[in-house]
């Protein structure tokens, strides 16, 4: 199986509790020497109104949202089939929500802004 590409949406077997559902690939393709893993954002048709849910309408998905709080990494063997790909603007919206969730925009090389402060406040 070819390595899935960032921005593709695949039907994925997430196990008994999470069912088979569409997921957005956010990892880059694995090389031959890499582990055959993909990092995904699951799609759900039961939104909760969270700021970390991204609604993207495409013709190959039912109405719903990508749940950025539910990032998962799975082996390629769990990928059932490719459903389609997001256009760059839609992928950007989803990845931007992930940056907000992880506060990666506030972390920079110099340790300025809130990156170090957030770690201190979290007592990590």
FENLINFEN-V796495 format. One record per backbone hydrogen bond with DSSP energy under -1.0 kcal/mol. NH is the residue of the N-H (numbers start at 1). CO is the residue of the C=O. Records with the same first field share a line. If there is no record, write none. Layout:
NH->CO + CO
This chain:
7->25
8->5
9->84
10->23
11->81
12->21
13->78
14->19
19->15
21->12
23->10
24->41
25->8
26->39
27->39
34->31
37->35
38->74
40->72
41->24
43->22
44->65
53->50
54->66
61->58
65->44
66->54
67->42
68->52 + 66
70->67
72->40
74->38
76->36
78->75
79->76
80->11
81->11
83->9
84->9
86->7
91->87
92->88
93->89
94->90
95->91
96->92
97->93
98->94
99->95
100->96
101->97
102->98
104->99
111->108
115->106 + 112
118->114
119->115
120->116
121->117
122->118
124->119
